[in-house]
Amino acid sequence: MVDIILFPELAVHPEHAFLLRRLSDKVRANIFTGLTFLHSHKVGGIVNQGLWLIRTESPSHGRAFQYVWQGKLHPMKDEVKMGVKGHRPHVTLVELPIGAKP
């Protein structure tokens, strides 16, 4: 059983994030992936962020997904040169029970 799949920074374009649901369904795992750079109107520039795809299952409600976007507060020097701005409006802590099925 796989509990979590991790993809590196810049691994997935946001328009393709829906494909991660299929992967999660196939292996019954939670996923964290780095997304390609995005333009943020809120920040007024390009940001680097990741996406948590948290899978939950219950007999009464079936399977559901919760999406959590995680920003990167401190861009690397090369990212700053490219115009990437730090942005982390909140911090999300994800606790996965040891040995529990999603």
Sine and cosine of phi, psi and omega as CSV:
sin_phi,cos_phi,sin_psi,cos_psi,sin_omega,cos_omega
0.00,0.00,0.62,-0.78,0.04,-1.00
-0.95,-0.31,0.81,-0.59,0.01,-1.00
-1.00,0.05,-0.65,0.76,-0.07,-1.00
-0.51,-0.86,0.63,-0.78,0.09,-1.00
-0.92,-0.40,0.75,-0.66,-0.01,-1.00
-0.91,-0.42,0.78,-0.63,0.12,-0.99
-0.93,-0.36,0.53,-0.85,-0.04,-1.00
-0.96,0.27,0.07,-1.00,0.06,-1.00
-0.83,0.55,0.57,-0.82,0.09,-1.00
0.90,0.44,0.37,0.93,-0.10,-0.99
-0.99,0.14,-0.50,0.87,-0.14,-0.99
-0.75,-0.66,0.72,-0.69,0.12,-0.99
-0.98,0.21,0.66,-0.75,-0.03,-1.00
-0.81,0.59,-0.53,0.85,0.01,-1.00
-0.93,0.37,-0.26,0.97,-0.02,-1.00
-0.96,-0.27,0.10,1.00,-0.03,-1.00
-0.88,0.48,-0.43,0.90,0.01,-1.00
-0.88,0.48,-0.46,0.89,0.02,-1.00
-0.91,0.41,-0.43,0.91,0.02,-1.00
-0.91,0.40,-0.49,0.87,0.07,-1.00
-0.88,0.47,-0.65,0.76,0.03,-1.00
-0.89,0.45,-0.70,0.71,0.02,-1.00
-0.88,0.47,-0.70,0.71,0.01,-1.00
-0.87,0.49,-0.67,0.74,0.04,-1.00
-0.89,0.45,-0.64,0.77,-0.06,-1.00
-0.92,0.39,-0.68,0.73,-0.07,-1.00
-0.96,-0.30,-0.02,1.00,0.03,-1.00
0.84,0.54,0.78,0.62,-0.07,-1.00
-0.78,-0.63,0.41,-0.91,0.20,-0.98
-0.98,0.18,0.40,-0.92,-0.06,-1.00
-0.69,-0.72,0.65,-0.76,0.23,-0.97
-0.83,-0.55,0.75,-0.66,0.03,-1.00
-0.69,-0.73,0.56,-0.83,0.19,-0.98
-0.98,0.18,0.67,-0.74,0.02,-1.00
-0.98,-0.17,0.38,-0.93,0.10,-1.00
-0.91,0.42,0.33,-0.94,-0.01,-1.00
-0.83,0.56,0.63,-0.78,-0.02,-1.00
-0.81,-0.58,0.56,-0.83,0.12,-0.99
-1.00,0.08,0.81,-0.59,-0.01,-1.00
-0.94,-0.34,0.87,-0.50,0.06,-1.00
-0.93,0.37,-0.52,0.86,0.00,-1.00
-0.91,0.42,-0.65,0.76,-0.04,-1.00
-1.00,0.02,-0.44,0.90,-0.04,-1.00
0.98,0.18,0.61,0.79,0.01,-1.00
0.05,-1.00,-0.23,-0.97,-0.04,-1.00
-1.00,0.02,0.65,-0.76,0.03,-1.00
-0.79,-0.61,0.36,-0.93,0.07,-1.00
-0.92,-0.39,0.82,-0.57,0.01,-1.00
-0.58,-0.81,0.26,-0.97,0.04,-1.00
-0.87,-0.50,0.18,-0.98,-0.03,-1.00
-0.73,-0.68,0.81,-0.58,0.18,-0.98
-1.00,-0.03,0.74,-0.67,0.13,-0.99
-0.90,-0.44,0.98,-0.18,-0.11,-0.99
-0.98,-0.19,0.84,-0.54,-0.09,-1.00
-0.99,-0.16,0.74,-0.68,0.09,-1.00
-0.78,-0.63,0.54,-0.84,0.04,-1.00
-0.68,-0.73,0.63,-0.78,0.13,-0.99
-0.54,-0.84,0.53,-0.85,-0.01,-1.00
-0.87,0.50,-0.55,0.84,-0.06,-1.00
-1.00,0.10,-0.46,0.89,-0.07,-1.00
-0.90,-0.43,-0.14,0.99,-0.01,-1.00
0.98,0.21,-0.41,-0.91,-0.05,-1.00
-1.00,-0.04,0.64,-0.77,0.06,-1.00
-0.60,-0.80,0.36,-0.93,0.04,-1.00
-0.84,-0.55,0.60,-0.80,0.12,-0.99
-0.87,-0.50,0.78,-0.62,0.01,-1.00
-0.98,-0.20,0.75,-0.66,0.03,-1.00
-0.74,-0.68,0.87,-0.49,0.02,-1.00
-1.00,-0.01,0.74,-0.67,-0.03,-1.00
-0.87,-0.49,0.86,-0.51,0.00,-1.00
-0.99,0.10,0.25,-0.97,0.05,-1.00
-0.94,-0.35,0.91,-0.42,-0.11,-0.99
-0.97,0.23,-0.59,0.81,-0.09,-1.00
-0.88,-0.48,1.00,-0.04,0.03,-1.00
-0.91,0.42,0.45,-0.89,0.07,-1.00
-0.95,0.32,0.29,-0.96,-0.03,-1.00
-0.83,0.56,-0.69,0.73,0.00,-1.00
-0.91,0.42,-0.57,0.82,0.05,-1.00
-0.92,0.40,-0.66,0.75,0.02,-1.00
-0.88,0.48,-0.66,0.75,0.05,-1.00
-0.86,0.50,-0.52,0.85,0.01,-1.00
-1.00,0.09,-0.04,1.00,0.03,-1.00
1.00,-0.08,0.18,0.98,0.02,-1.00
-0.96,0.27,0.74,-0.67,-0.02,-1.00
-0.95,-0.30,0.56,-0.83,0.07,-1.00
-0.95,0.33,0.67,-0.74,-0.01,-1.00
-0.36,-0.93,0.92,-0.40,0.10,-0.99
-0.58,-0.81,1.00,0.01,-0.06,-1.00
-0.93,0.36,-0.31,0.95,0.02,-1.00
-0.36,-0.93,0.25,-0.97,0.07,-1.00
-0.91,-0.42,0.73,-0.69,0.00,-1.00
-0.92,-0.40,0.80,-0.60,0.09,-1.00
-0.97,-0.24,0.80,-0.60,0.00,-1.00
-0.91,-0.41,0.86,-0.50,0.02,-1.00
-0.94,-0.34,0.87,-0.50,0.02,-1.00
-0.95,-0.30,0.82,-0.57,-0.01,-1.00
-0.91,0.42,0.65,-0.76,0.00,-1.00
-0.94,0.35,0.79,-0.61,0.06,-1.00
0.97,0.25,0.01,1.00,0.00,-1.00
-1.00,0.05,0.59,-0.80,0.07,-1.00
-0.99,0.12,0.62,-0.79,0.01,-1.00
-0.91,0.41,0.00,0.00,0.00,0.00
